[in-house]
Amino acid sequence: MADTGIFATTAEILRKAGAGASAVSKDEAYTNDYVAQAESYINILTGTDYSDTGVFAGLKAGKKNILKEAASNLAAIYVVQYDITGYASTREAENIMNTNWRRFVQCIKLLIDRSNATFLSLT
């Protein structure tokens, strides 16, 4: 199976989920579903369909990275919350999820801030 996410790959998601992620939730079929959900959520929150391959492909590499970060952060939360028993403690799992959530929120704020519209344009 291959990565089907537009914004982020399984490898990027798993790095943020940490070493305690369960074998099931790390499976590529699961991460593909998680990133698809994350991408849809990002599109709705920002009011822009970045998942349209023409729009995403037209963005410069640096501009794609904020979308990559947002999607991989949210998808990593889904990986962790699927099964936290592989982490050293509940607190460790919560810290990973909280860190990813905070960065996701920061990314969304940047994406919806209209003063960044020029930066996020295709040119």
C-alpha positions in Angstrom: 0.0 0.0 0.0 1.2 3.5 -0.7 0.7 6.8 1.1 -2.5 8.4 -0.2 -2.4 11.6 1.8 -1.8 14.8 -0.1 -0.4 16.9 2.7 1.6 14.4 4.8 3.1 10.9 4.7 2.8 8.0 7.1 6.5 8.5 8.1 5.9 12.2 9.0 2.8 11.2 11.1 4.6 8.4 12.9 7.6 10.5 13.9 5.1 12.8 15.7 3.2 9.9 17.3 6.3 8.7 19.1 7.7 5.2 19.8 4.7 4.0 21.8 2.2 4.0 19.0 0.4 0.7 18.5 1.2 -1.5 15.6 -2.4 -1.3 14.5 -2.7 2.5 14.5 0.7 2.8 12.7 -0.5 0.7 9.8 -0.5 2.6 6.6 -4.2 1.9 6.0 -5.0 3.6 9.3 -2.6 6.6 8.8 -4.0 7.1 5.2 -7.5 7.4 6.7 -6.3 9.7 9.5 -4.5 12.0 7.2 -7.6 12.1 4.8 -9.7 13.2 7.8 -7.1 15.8 8.9 -6.9 17.2 5.4 -10.7 17.6 5.1 -10.8 19.2 8.5 -8.0 21.7 7.5 -9.8 22.5 4.3 -13.1 23.3 6.1 -11.4 25.3 8.9 -9.5 27.4 6.3 -12.2 27.7 3.7 -9.8 26.6 1.0 -9.7 23.3 -0.7 -5.9 22.7 -0.5 -6.6 19.0 -1.2 -7.4 19.9 -4.8 -4.2 18.5 -6.4 -3.9 21.4 -8.7 -4.0 23.9 -5.8 -1.6 21.9 -3.7 0.8 21.2 -6.6 0.9 24.9 -7.4 2.1 25.9 -4.0 5.8 26.5 -3.5 7.6 23.9 -1.3 7.9 26.2 1.7 4.2 26.9 1.5 3.2 23.3 1.5 5.1 22.7 4.8 2.5 24.5 6.9 -0.2 22.2 5.5 2.1 19.2 6.0 2.7 20.2 9.6 -0.9 20.7 10.4 -2.1 17.5 8.8 0.7 15.3 10.3 0.1 16.9 13.8 -3.6 16.1 13.7 -3.1 12.6 12.2 -0.5 11.8 14.9 -3.0 12.6 17.6 -5.4 10.0 16.0 -2.6 7.5 16.0 -1.8 8.0 19.7 -5.4 8.1 20.9 -6.2 4.8 19.1 -4.3 2.9 21.8 -2.1 4.5 24.5 -1.0 1.3 26.1 2.4 1.4 24.3 3.5 4.6 26.0 5.3 4.6 29.3 2.4 6.4 30.9 -0.9 8.0 30.2 0.8 11.3 30.8 3.4 10.6 28.1 0.6 9.9 25.6 -1.3 13.0 26.7 1.9 15.2 26.4 2.4 14.0 22.8 -1.2 14.6 21.9 -1.2 18.1 23.6 2.0 19.1 21.8 0.6 18.0 18.5 -2.7 19.7 19.2 -1.0 23.0 20.1 1.0 23.1 16.9 -2.0 22.1 14.9 -3.9 25.1 16.3 -1.0 27.4 15.6 -0.8 26.2 12.0 -4.6 26.7 11.5 -4.3 30.3 12.9 -1.6 31.0 10.4 -3.6 29.5 7.6 -6.8 31.5 8.3 -5.0 34.8 9.1 -5.7 36.9 5.9 -2.5 38.8 6.4 -0.8 35.6 5.4 -2.9 35.3 2.2 -0.1 36.6 0.0 2.4 34.1 1.4 0.0 31.2 0.9 -0.9 32.2 -2.7 0.3 30.1 -5.6 3.0 32.6 -6.6 
